Amino acid sequence: MYGIRNCDSVRKACKLLDEYCVDYNFHDYKKAGADESVLSDACERFGWDAVLNKRGTTWRKLDDETKASVTDQDHAIALMVRETSLIKRPLVLCGKQPLLGFNAVLWREILEKGEL
């Protein structure tokens, strides 16, 4: 799982995975940075506009020129590598069902089916 340890959504996801006794590795973007190949994979699976979190304060704090420069996947990935808080969290790419963002109902369904 990829995310930021102190993110509420990530904490909820970790708690749910622990509840279902799912073994997982956690990659903290703040401590270890974001890997361009992981972001590229996520963008291919979900679309770069879904992986790039434009609803958070980090996006709102960006200047208009930077925001306007994000016109395709390559630009989005480059920005997310520099500003890891712009990556939607949590991100899970392993298992049968990749996941982006936390939705407790969806995650429980997937976990109960054994698809994670």
N, CA and C atoms as an extended XYZ file, in Angstrom:
348
Properties=species:S:1:pos:R:3:atomname:S:1:resname:S:1:resid:I:1 pbc="F F F"
N         0.852       -1.170        0.000 N   MET     1
C         0.000        0.000        0.000 CA  MET     1
C         0.895        1.229        0.000 C   MET     1
N         0.511        2.213       -0.790 N   TYR     2
C         1.224        3.470       -0.885 CA  TYR     2
C         0.372        4.568       -0.266 C   TYR     2
N         1.017        5.469        0.439 N   GLY     3
C         0.284        6.569        1.038 CA  GLY     3
C         1.162        7.381        1.965 C   GLY     3
N         0.516        8.110        2.840 N   ILE     4
C         1.183        8.929        3.849 CA  ILE     4
C         0.637        8.478        5.196 C   ILE     4
N         1.516        8.119        6.093 N   ARG     5
C         1.131        7.481        7.354 CA  ARG     5
C         0.089        8.281        8.141 C   ARG     5
N         0.192        9.599        8.163 N   ASN     6
C        -0.734       10.384        8.995 CA  ASN     6
C        -2.017       10.795        8.264 C   ASN     6
N        -2.244       10.269        7.074 N   CYS     7
C        -3.461       10.552        6.308 CA  CYS     7
C        -4.626        9.753        6.901 C   CYS     7
N        -5.764       10.409        7.133 N   ASP     8
C        -6.933        9.739        7.710 CA  ASP     8
C        -7.397        8.548        6.868 C   ASP     8
N        -7.443        8.721        5.558 N   SER     9
C        -7.887        7.631        4.679 CA  SER     9
C        -6.943        6.443        4.762 C   SER     9
N        -5.665        6.723        4.827 N   VAL    10
C        -4.667        5.653        4.925 CA  VAL    10
C        -4.799        4.935        6.268 C   VAL    10
N        -4.981        5.698        7.326 N   ARG    11
C        -5.153        5.066        8.647 CA  ARG    11
C        -6.374        4.155        8.666 C   ARG    11
N        -7.473        4.606        8.073 N   LYS    12
C        -8.683        3.784        8.015 CA  LYS    12
C        -8.435        2.519        7.198 C   LYS    12
N        -7.734        2.664        6.085 N   ALA    13
C        -7.430        1.508        5.242 CA  ALA    13
C        -6.547        0.509        5.984 C   ALA    13
N        -5.527        0.997        6.685 N   CYS    14
C        -4.643        0.114        7.463 CA  CYS    14
C        -5.428       -0.617        8.545 C   CYS    14
N        -6.300        0.086        9.206 N   LYS    15
C        -7.112       -0.516       10.272 CA  LYS    15
C        -7.992       -1.629        9.700 C   LYS    15
N        -8.597       -1.379        8.543 N   LEU    16
C        -9.448       -2.385        7.919 CA  LEU    16
C        -8.632       -3.597        7.476 C   LEU    16
N        -7.467       -3.365        6.885 N   LEU    17
C        -6.616       -4.485        6.471 CA  LEU    17
C        -6.172       -5.297        7.681 C   LEU    17
N        -5.848       -4.613        8.763 N   ASP    18
C        -5.473       -5.306       10.000 CA  ASP    18
C        -6.640       -6.126       10.537 C   ASP    18
N        -7.840       -5.552       10.465 N   GLU    19
C        -9.048       -6.248       10.927 CA  GLU    19
C        -9.259       -7.553       10.167 C   GLU    19
N        -8.943       -7.550        8.870 N   TYR    20
C        -9.098       -8.737        8.037 CA  TYR    20
C        -7.822       -9.577        7.985 C   TYR    20
N        -6.842       -9.229        8.814 N   CYS    21
C        -5.571       -9.961        8.910 CA  CYS    21
C        -4.867      -10.062        7.549 C   CYS    21
N        -4.893       -8.974        6.797 N   VAL    22
C        -4.223       -8.921        5.503 CA  VAL    22
C        -2.806       -8.419        5.728 C   VAL    22
N        -1.852       -9.171        5.233 N   ASP    23
C        -0.451       -8.788        5.324 CA  ASP    23
C        -0.151       -7.786        4.207 C   ASP    23
N         0.462       -6.689        4.520 N   TYR    24
C         0.767       -5.691        3.498 CA  TYR    24
C         2.045       -4.943        3.859 C   TYR    24
N         2.690       -4.427        2.846 N   ASN    25
C         3.839       -3.543        3.034 CA  ASN    25
C         3.342       -2.119        2.833 C   ASN    25
N         3.868       -1.208        3.614 N   PHE    26
C         3.449        0.184        3.496 CA  PHE    26
C         4.610        1.036        3.006 C   PHE    26
N         4.351        1.807        1.966 N   HIS    27
C         5.338        2.736        1.415 CA  HIS    27
C         4.860        4.152        1.705 C   HIS    27
N         5.589        4.846        2.552 N   ASP    28
C         5.227        6.207        2.938 CA  ASP    28
C         5.888        7.191        1.975 C   ASP    28
N         5.060        7.892        1.206 N   TYR    29
C         5.582        8.863        0.243 CA  TYR    29
C         6.430        9.949        0.902 C   TYR    29
N         6.050       10.357        2.093 N   LYS    30
C         6.772       11.442        2.765 CA  LYS    30
C         8.179       11.017        3.165 C   LYS    30
N         8.339        9.754        3.524 N   LYS    31
C         9.650        9.271        3.963 CA  LYS    31
C        10.477        8.693        2.820 C   LYS    31
N         9.825        7.988        1.898 N   ALA    32
C        10.551        7.263        0.859 CA  ALA    32
C        10.373        7.838       -0.545 C   ALA    32
N         9.544        8.876       -0.679 N   GLY    33
C         9.316        9.466       -1.989 CA  GLY    33
C         8.372        8.628       -2.844 C   GLY    33
N         8.084        9.133       -4.007 N   ALA    34
C         7.185        8.452       -4.940 CA  ALA    34
C         7.987        7.947       -6.123 C   ALA    34
N         7.761        6.713       -6.478 N   ASP    35
C         8.460        6.088       -7.590 CA  ASP    35
C         7.696        6.361       -8.890 C   ASP    35
N         8.399        6.870       -9.873 N   GLU    36
C         7.773        7.228      -11.140 CA  GLU    36
C         7.108        6.027      -11.820 C   GLU    36
N         7.721        4.849      -11.733 N   SER    37
C         7.139        3.670      -12.386 CA  SER    37
C         5.844        3.228      -11.690 C   SER    37
N         5.782        3.361      -10.375 N   VAL    38
C         4.550        3.032       -9.643 CA  VAL    38
C         3.444        4.004      -10.041 C   VAL    38
N         3.787        5.285      -10.115 N   LEU    39
C         2.786        6.274      -10.516 CA  LEU    39
C         2.319        6.048      -11.947 C   LEU    39
N         3.240        5.661      -12.812 N   SER    40
C         2.882        5.376      -14.200 CA  SER    40
C         1.913        4.199      -14.263 C   SER    40
N         2.193        3.154      -13.485 N   ASP    41
C         1.302        1.999      -13.420 CA  ASP    41
C        -0.073        2.408      -12.898 C   ASP    41
N        -0.090        3.206      -11.836 N   ALA    42
C        -1.359        3.667      -11.272 CA  ALA    42
C        -2.140        4.493      -12.291 C   ALA    42
N        -1.457        5.363      -13.000 N   CYS    43
C        -2.124        6.194      -14.010 CA  CYS    43
C        -2.676        5.355      -15.152 C   CYS    43
N        -1.962        4.308      -15.536 N   GLU    44
C        -2.459        3.422      -16.596 CA  GLU    44
C        -3.727        2.695      -16.135 C   GLU    44
N        -3.766        2.310      -14.867 N   ARG    45
C        -4.916        1.559      -14.344 CA  ARG    45
C        -6.126        2.449      -14.065 C   ARG    45
N        -5.882        3.635      -13.502 N   PHE    46
C        -6.981        4.481      -13.024 CA  PHE    46
C        -7.183        5.766      -13.817 C   PHE    46
N        -6.189        6.148      -14.613 N   GLY    47
C        -6.212        7.438      -15.300 CA  GLY    47
C        -5.480        8.474      -14.463 C   GLY    47
N        -4.649        9.286      -15.096 N   TRP    48
C        -3.829       10.238      -14.342 CA  TRP    48
C        -4.672       11.262      -13.604 C   TRP    48
N        -5.817       11.601      -14.166 N   ASP    49
C        -6.673       12.597      -13.519 CA  ASP    49
C        -7.311       12.068      -12.238 C   ASP    49
N        -7.388       10.735      -12.091 N   ALA    50
C        -7.892       10.150      -10.845 CA  ALA    50
C        -6.776       10.038       -9.807 C   ALA    50
N        -5.571        9.750      -10.248 N   VAL    51
C        -4.435        9.588       -9.335 CA  VAL    51
C        -3.988       10.939       -8.784 C   VAL    51
N        -4.065       11.969       -9.597 N   LEU    52
C        -3.706       13.326       -9.168 CA  LEU    52
C        -4.856       13.915       -8.362 C   LEU    52
N        -4.616       14.143       -7.090 N   ASN    53
C        -5.658       14.651       -6.187 CA  ASN    53
C        -5.750       16.175       -6.295 C   ASN    53
N        -6.773       16.631       -6.987 N   LYS    54
C        -6.984       18.069       -7.154 CA  LYS    54
C        -7.947       18.636       -6.115 C   LYS    54
N        -8.353       17.816       -5.160 N   ARG    55
C        -9.310       18.275       -4.150 CA  ARG    55
C        -8.648       18.709       -2.845 C   ARG    55
N        -7.365       18.434       -2.701 N   GLY    56
C        -6.688       18.727       -1.448 CA  GLY    56
C        -6.068       20.114       -1.391 C   GLY    56
N        -5.576       20.440       -0.222 N   THR    57
C        -4.974       21.762       -0.021 CA  THR    57
C        -3.675       21.931       -0.796 C   THR    57
N        -2.949       20.854       -1.021 N   THR    58
C        -1.693       20.969       -1.773 CA  THR    58
C        -1.970       21.480       -3.179 C   THR    58
N        -2.992       20.958       -3.842 N   TRP    59
C        -3.351       21.418       -5.181 CA  TRP    59
C        -3.785       22.884       -5.138 C   TRP    59
N        -4.613       23.220       -4.171 N   ARG    60
C        -5.117       24.597       -4.091 CA  ARG    60
C        -3.998       25.599       -3.838 C   ARG    60
N        -2.938       25.186       -3.191 N   LYS    61
C        -1.822       26.085       -2.900 CA  LYS    61
C        -0.891       26.289       -4.092 C   LYS    61
N        -1.013       25.449       -5.108 N   LEU    62
C        -0.149       25.589       -6.283 CA  LEU    62
C        -0.507       26.860       -7.054 C   LEU    62
N         0.495       27.443       -7.685 N   ASP    63
C         0.219       28.627       -8.498 CA  ASP    63
C        -0.505       28.212       -9.784 C   ASP    63
N        -1.188       29.158      -10.384 N   ASP    64
C        -2.006       28.873      -11.565 CA  ASP    64
C        -1.182       28.337      -12.731 C   ASP    64
N         0.035       28.814      -12.869 N   GLU    65
C         0.903       28.355      -13.966 CA  GLU    65
C         1.215       26.858      -13.814 C   GLU    65
N         1.509       26.432      -12.601 N   THR    66
C         1.797       25.012      -12.358 CA  THR    66
C         0.559       24.173      -12.628 C   THR    66
N        -0.580       24.608      -12.131 N   LYS    67
C        -1.822       23.872      -12.376 CA  LYS    67
C        -2.095       23.747      -13.879 C   LYS    67
N        -1.920       24.824      -14.608 N   ALA    68
C        -2.191       24.838      -16.042 CA  ALA    68
C        -1.224       23.950      -16.818 C   ALA    68
N        -0.046       23.704      -16.259 N   SER    69
C         0.957       22.889      -16.961 CA  SER    69
C         0.632       21.394      -16.927 C   SER    69
N        -0.299       21.000      -16.081 N   VAL    70
C        -0.652       19.583      -15.964 CA  VAL    70
C        -1.722       19.267      -17.003 C   VAL    70
N        -1.254       18.879      -18.183 N   THR    71
C        -2.157       18.637      -19.303 CA  THR    71
C        -2.164       17.188      -19.767 C   THR    71
N        -1.246       16.385      -19.233 N   ASP    72
C        -1.181       14.980      -19.636 CA  ASP    72
C        -0.533       14.153      -18.533 C   ASP    72
N        -0.452       12.863      -18.770 N   GLN    73
C         0.059       11.939      -17.763 CA  GLN    73
C         1.510       12.242      -17.380 C   GLN    73
N         2.352       12.535      -18.339 N   ASP    74
C         3.767       12.797      -18.037 CA  ASP    74
C         3.928       13.997      -17.107 C   ASP    74
N         3.194       15.067      -17.387 N   HIS    75
C         3.277       16.251      -16.538 CA  HIS    75
C         2.703       15.976      -15.138 C   HIS    75
N         1.622       15.209      -15.097 N   ALA    76
C         1.003       14.870      -13.809 CA  ALA    76
C         1.966       14.040      -12.962 C   ALA    76
N         2.604       13.053      -13.568 N   ILE    77
C         3.545       12.205      -12.832 CA  ILE    77
C         4.726       13.028      -12.328 C   ILE    77
N         5.266       13.878      -13.174 N   ALA    78
C         6.400       14.712      -12.756 CA  ALA    78
C         6.027       15.566      -11.550 C   ALA    78
N         4.830       16.124      -11.554 N   LEU    79
C         4.382       16.950      -10.438 CA  LEU    79
C         4.164       16.101       -9.183 C   LEU    79
N         3.573       14.919       -9.333 N   MET    80
C         3.330       14.057       -8.179 CA  MET    80
C         4.629       13.546       -7.558 C   MET    80
N         5.645       13.339       -8.369 N   VAL    81
C         6.954       12.931       -7.836 CA  VAL    81
C         7.525       14.049       -6.974 C   VAL    81
N         7.349       15.299       -7.407 N   ARG    82
C         7.850       16.456       -6.642 CA  ARG    82
C         6.994       16.760       -5.424 C   ARG    82
N         5.682       16.644       -5.581 N   GLU    83
C         4.720       16.980       -4.530 CA  GLU    83
C         3.895       15.743       -4.199 C   GLU    83
N         4.432       14.883       -3.355 N   THR    84
C         3.795       13.590       -3.091 CA  THR    84
C         2.417       13.711       -2.434 C   THR    84
N         2.138       14.832       -1.812 N   SER    85
C         0.814       15.025       -1.205 CA  SER    85
C        -0.284       15.139       -2.260 C   SER    85
N         0.090       15.266       -3.524 N   LEU    86
C        -0.898       15.350       -4.599 CA  LEU    86
C        -1.386       13.986       -5.071 C   LEU    86
N        -0.798       12.925       -4.555 N   ILE    87
C        -1.195       11.581       -4.972 CA  ILE    87
C        -2.402       11.137       -4.141 C   ILE    87
N        -3.451       10.723       -4.829 N   LYS    88
C        -4.642       10.223       -4.121 CA  LYS    88
C        -4.237        9.001       -3.313 C   LYS    88
N        -4.767        8.926       -2.091 N   ARG    89
C        -4.368        7.854       -1.190 CA  ARG    89
C        -5.584        7.182       -0.570 C   ARG    89
N        -5.361        5.953       -0.147 N   PRO    90
C        -4.226        5.068       -0.393 CA  PRO    90
C        -4.273        4.486       -1.803 C   PRO    90
N        -3.161        3.932       -2.205 N   LEU    91
C        -3.015        3.297       -3.506 CA  LEU    91
C        -2.539        1.867       -3.274 C   LEU    91
N        -3.303        0.911       -3.790 N   VAL    92
C        -2.946       -0.501       -3.680 CA  VAL    92
C        -2.934       -1.070       -5.089 C   VAL    92
N        -1.775       -1.586       -5.515 N   LEU    93
C        -1.655       -2.080       -6.885 CA  LEU    93
C        -1.507       -3.591       -6.972 C   LEU    93
N        -1.383       -4.272       -5.852 N   CYS    94
C        -1.205       -5.727       -5.893 CA  CYS    94
C        -2.545       -6.429       -5.727 C   CYS    94
N        -2.522       -7.737       -5.853 N   GLY    95
C        -3.746       -8.508       -5.686 CA  GLY    95
C        -4.602       -8.495       -6.935 C   GLY    95
N        -5.775       -9.073       -6.822 N   LYS    96
C        -6.683       -9.177       -7.966 CA  LYS    96
C        -7.369       -7.857       -8.279 C   LYS    96
N        -7.486       -6.999       -7.260 N   GLN    97
C        -8.244       -5.759       -7.410 CA  GLN    97
C        -7.410       -4.558       -6.974 C   GLN    97
N        -6.863       -3.792       -7.919 N   PRO    98
C        -6.149       -2.572       -7.517 CA  PRO    98
C        -7.143       -1.549       -6.964 C   PRO    98
N        -6.692       -0.760       -6.001 N   LEU    99
C        -7.567        0.211       -5.349 CA  LEU    99
C        -6.912        1.583       -5.289 C   LEU    99
N        -7.732        2.609       -5.440 N   LEU   100
C        -7.280        3.985       -5.320 CA  LEU   100
C        -8.289        4.732       -4.465 C   LEU   100
N        -7.813        5.305       -3.356 N   GLY   101
C        -8.711        5.988       -2.439 CA  GLY   101
C        -9.381        4.978       -1.526 C   GLY   101
N        -9.923        5.465       -0.431 N   PHE   102
C       -10.544        4.560        0.534 CA  PHE   102
C       -12.057        4.701        0.527 C   PHE   102
N       -12.709        3.575        0.310 N   ASN   103
C       -14.158        3.467        0.390 CA  ASN   103
C       -14.417        2.214        1.218 C   ASN   103
N       -14.825        2.371        2.459 N   ALA   104
C       -14.953        1.250        3.398 CA  ALA   104
C       -15.863        0.147        2.863 C   ALA   104
N       -16.983        0.511        2.262 N   VAL   105
C       -17.923       -0.492        1.756 CA  VAL   105
C       -17.277       -1.307        0.635 C   VAL   105
N       -16.670       -0.643       -0.319 N   LEU   106
C       -16.011       -1.328       -1.435 CA  LEU   106
C       -14.859       -2.200       -0.940 C   LEU   106
N       -14.041       -1.638       -0.062 N   TRP   107
C       -12.901       -2.406        0.455 CA  TRP   107
C       -13.376       -3.654        1.189 C   TRP   107
N       -14.420       -3.538        2.002 N   ARG   108
C       -14.941       -4.711        2.730 CA  ARG   108
C       -15.439       -5.781        1.752 C   ARG   108
N       -16.142       -5.354        0.707 N   GLU   109
C       -16.630       -6.310       -0.303 CA  GLU   109
C       -15.466       -7.062       -0.930 C   GLU   109
N       -14.444       -6.329       -1.289 N   ILE   110
C       -13.268       -6.943       -1.927 CA  ILE   110
C       -12.551       -7.880       -0.968 C   ILE   110
N       -12.405       -7.440        0.272 N   LEU   111
C       -11.734       -8.272        1.284 CA  LEU   111
C       -12.540       -9.525        1.587 C   LEU   111
N       -13.851       -9.428        1.647 N   GLU   112
C       -14.685      -10.582        1.940 CA  GLU   112
C       -14.677      -11.596        0.796 C   GLU   112
N       -14.470      -11.112       -0.423 N   LYS   113
C       -14.362      -11.998       -1.582 CA  LYS   113
C       -12.946      -12.580       -1.707 C   LYS   113
N       -12.017      -12.049       -0.920 N   GLY   114
C       -10.627      -12.503       -1.004 CA  GLY   114
C        -9.925      -12.032       -2.256 C   GLY   114
N       -10.318      -10.874       -2.746 N   GLU   115
C        -9.773      -10.364       -4.002 CA  GLU   115
C        -8.662       -9.340       -3.813 C   GLU   115
N        -8.187       -9.195       -2.586 N   LEU   116
C        -7.092       -8.245       -2.385 CA  LEU   116
C        -5.838       -8.993       -2.049 C   LEU   116
